[in-house]
Each structure stands twice: as C-alpha cells, then as structure tokens.
C-alpha cells in the first residue's frame, strides 16, 4: 500500500477528509519550505502538494505566477525541491508529498533520472498539469514501478470518455478542478461539483480531491462534505507573498488558515 493510499484509507476509517495544502517550493525563499511543511502537518495537513516553480505556469492565476517568480529568483530547481523532500523525510516518514508542476521541468531533468531521484528521496506522487493521459502511459508505468503515484486533473469540461481514460492511468487520488479557468478564481459551486464527482465515481474507486475556489474555513467545510480531500492553494500562497519580506509572519498566517480549515472540516463531519 502506498503512503497516499494509506493516508486516505486511515482517514476514511475515521470518517474524515484529507486537508491538502499547496505551496510553491522555494517561495518566498528556499530556506522556508521544509520548515513550513512541518508546520502545516502540525495543524492537520494530511498530504502536501509542493509546486514546482515554472516560468510559464499556464494553469495558474497571478498569485501562483508571482510565487513562481519569487522562487525562481532564488534559482529554485527541481533538484533543490527533491532535496527539500529528502530533508522533510528525515523527520516525517508518514505524510505523503506530491510534486505538482509542468512537463518541461521533468523533461529537462530527464524522465528516468527524475523517477530514480524521486524514489530515492521517498516522494509519493507527481501531478503534471500539461501531461495528457493519452501520452502518459509510459511515464505513469515508470512511476508505479518506482512506488510513486501518477495523479491527474479532471475539470468541469472533461468529457465522460476522457474521464474513463484518466481513471485508467491515474493512481493515488484524482484532483478535481472545481472551476473553469486558472487558480485563484471565483467561489465554488458545491452542487455542480457534487454532480461531477458522482459521474467520476462511476469510473473509479480512487479518492477524489477538490481544489480551486477554496478560500476559507467555510468553503473547506462545504467541500469536505462531498469530496475525499480538500486542496487549498492560492490563499496560502497569497499569505506568503504578502509577507515575502517577513517569512515567519507569512508562515504563521498559512498555519492559522489551515488550522481553521481543519477544525471546520472536522466539525462538518
């Protein structure tokens, strides 16, 4: 059983949902990331998504675009991020860590080199936003052979035929994008999300995480009632960006937001 599968299985047994924070690795500087990961776990994060900074993050809105710029200004590389995961693992062997980013960064390192390095540092999964399921079979197979999960996005406009393809190659969990457009968008329509999740569930038993549009404890609680996981990103990244010159303050805001979300999610069960 993979670490991701074990995480969702344990939460299901408890009648709880996963709280999945996203932060961009290296933002506001590379020295902050590992400590922040530990802080997020301490207030209830069940799984961590680390964004790989990229110069053209086409699926992301201004908040995460700026986070990528801040991280890249410190020359944050994929190799550095894998080293961060290795450092995190020195004190935490249970919390799953997923890298989320774009195909170019992995292609630049080399697929085989990346998979070997990811296995070495005990990474759990990879979500490449612009890797279509039709072209992912070999990479997904290599990840599985290394004990890593290949995670894919499903959006409001994804057809049922394409959902079937995604469910066939995905593992770990599926990430449902609740809104059309880029990250940091409008408020979430939980009725529409639930209808789409019901369709996805017809084709997979994988846990379903929902992200985009989750901005506060109330929205996290609402989503936790219809999904297996709640993914929160832009509001956390924005706190780090607003306090880029005072990382401790930014991290404190991230921790406070996650703590409120965790409490609201548990109360909603």
N, C-alpha and C positions, 0 to 999 in steps of 0.2 A: 504494500500500500504506500503510495506516495505521500509526502508530507502534506500536500494540498488536499488529497483525498481524506487523509486522517483528520485534518483540521475541520473540514465540512462535516465529516461523519460524527465527530465529537460534538460539534455544535448542534447538529440535528438531534442527537440523543438528548441534549439539554433543552431542546425547544428554542434555540437561539439562532440568530443570523450573524453572518460574518460582517465585521466592520473592516473595510479595506481602504486605507488611506493611500493616496497617490501623492508623491512629491518628486520633483525633478532632482536627480542625483547631481550633487555639486552646487546646488543652489541654497543659499546665496554664495557659498564658497564650499570647496570640497571638505574642509575640516568639520563642517556642521553635520553632514549627512548621517554618519553612523550613530552619533550620539542622539540625534533626533529619532532615528529608527527605534532605538531602545526606549526613548521617552514615549513614543507612540504606543509601543507594546504595553508599557506600564499602565496606560489608561484604557486599555481594552482593544487595541488593534489586533485583529486575528490573522491578518495577511497583509503584506506590504507590497505595493506596486512602486517600483523605482523607475522614473522616466529617464530614458537615455537622451541627453540633450542633442538636438539636431538643428542645423541651420535653416531648415525649411519644414517646420512641423505643420503640415498642411491640414491635419485634422484638429488642430488646437487653435483656440482663440488667443487674444492678446495677452492674457495673464500667463499662460504657459509658454507662449512665444518669448515673452520677456524673461521668464525663468531660464529658458534655454540660452538666451543671450548672456545672462549673468553667469551661468555655469560654464559656457564656452569661453567667456572672458578669462576664466581661470584654467583654461585648457583641459577641462574635464573630458576624459576619453573613456571609451568602452573598457579598456584595460584597467583604468583607475576605478571604474564602477565595480568591476568584478573583484578588485582588491578590497573595496568597501564591503562587499558581501562577505568576503573571507574574514574580514575583521569583525563584522557583526556576528558571524558564526562562532567566533571564539567564546562568546558569552551567551549565545542563544542558538540552540540546536533544534528548536521546535517550531518557530514562527516561519511560515512559508514566505519566500521572497520571489517576486516575479519582476522581470525587466520588461518595460513597455516602451516601444520606440518604433523606429522606421528601418526598413530593409537595408538602406545604404550603409548604416553603421556596422551591421553584421557582415555585409558583403565586403566591406573594406578590410575587416579583420580576417575574413575567410570563414566559411561556414564550419568546416571541420575544426579549425583552430578555436573558433568560438565555442562550439559544443564541448570540446575537450576541456577548455578553460572553465566553462560554466559548471561542468560536472566536478571539476577539481575544487571549486570554491563552494560547492553544495548549494547552488542555485536551484530553484524549484520549477520555474516556468518562464516562458517567453511569449510575449504578445507583440507581434509586428503588425502595425496598423495597416500597412500597404502591401501585405503579403496575401494574395488571393488564395482561397482554398484550393482552386483548380491547379495551382502551381506549387502547392506546399507539401505534397506527399513525401518527397524525399527528405526534406528538412524536418518535417514532423516525425518521420520514422527515425531519423538520426537522434532527435531529441528524446524520443521514447526509449530508444536503446541505451541512452545515457541516463535514464531515470528522470528526465525532465518532461514537463507538460507543454504542449503547444496550445495556446489559448487564442481564441478568435472572437472578433466582434460580430454582433448582429445588430442591425439598425431598424428603425421603423419602416424603411422602404425595402428591406430584404425580403425577397420572394420566398414562398414555401419551398420551391425547388432548390433554391440556394441554401436555405436553412438546412435542408437534408444533407447537402454537401459539406457544410460547415460542421454539422454534428458528426459526420462520418470521420473527419480528420482531427477534430478538436479533442482535448483531454483536460483534466483538472477542473475547469469550470468554463462557462461561456460568459462573455461580457456583453450585456445588452445595453446599447446606447439609447437612452430614453428619449432623446430629442434629435430632430433633424438639425444639421449644422455643426458648428465647432464647439469645443469645450467652453464652459463658462456661459452657456446660453440661458434661455428663459426658464420659467418654473415648470416643474414636471407634472404631467397629467397621468396620475396613477391608474385611472380607469383604462386609458389607452394602453399603458404599459402592461397591465394585467392581462388584457386581451391578447397582446402579442406573446407574452410569456406562456399563456395557455397553449398557443399554437406551437411554440418551440418545444414545450414539454411533450407534445405528441411524437417527437422525433428523437428525444434524448432523455437520459436519466442523469446527465451531468448537472451539477449545481448551476444556478443562474444568478450572476451578479448584475446589478443595475447601477449605471453611472450616468453622469451628465445631469445637471439641474438640481443636484442635492446640495443645498446651501447652508442648512441649519439643522438643529435637533428635530424640529417638527417634520421637515421633509425626509430626514433619515428614518424617523419612526414610521412614517407612512409607507415608505418603500420597503422597510423591513417586514411589513405585513404581507407583502406579495412576492418577495424575492428571497433567495438564499443568502445573498450578500449585498451590501450597500457600499458602493465605491464613491469616495469623496475626494475631489482633487483641487479644483480651482480656488475654492475658499481657503484651503490650506496654503496653496502656493501663493495666493494673494497676500496672506499674512506674512509670509517670508519675504515677499517682495517689498511690502510696505515698510519693513524693518530691516532692509538689506544691510544697513549700517549698524544695526543692533541685533545680531542673530539670536541672542538669548531671549530678547523680547518677542521676536517672531516665533521662535520655537515654543515659547510659553503660550502664545495665542493659539498655535496649532494644537498643543496639548489640551488647552481649555476647550476648544471646539470639539475635539474628538471625545473628551470626557463627557461633555453634554450630549453628544450624539449617542454614545454607548449607553448612558443612563436612559435616554428617551427610547432607544430601541428595546432595551430590556423591559422597560415599563409597558411597552406596547404589546408584548408577547401575551 
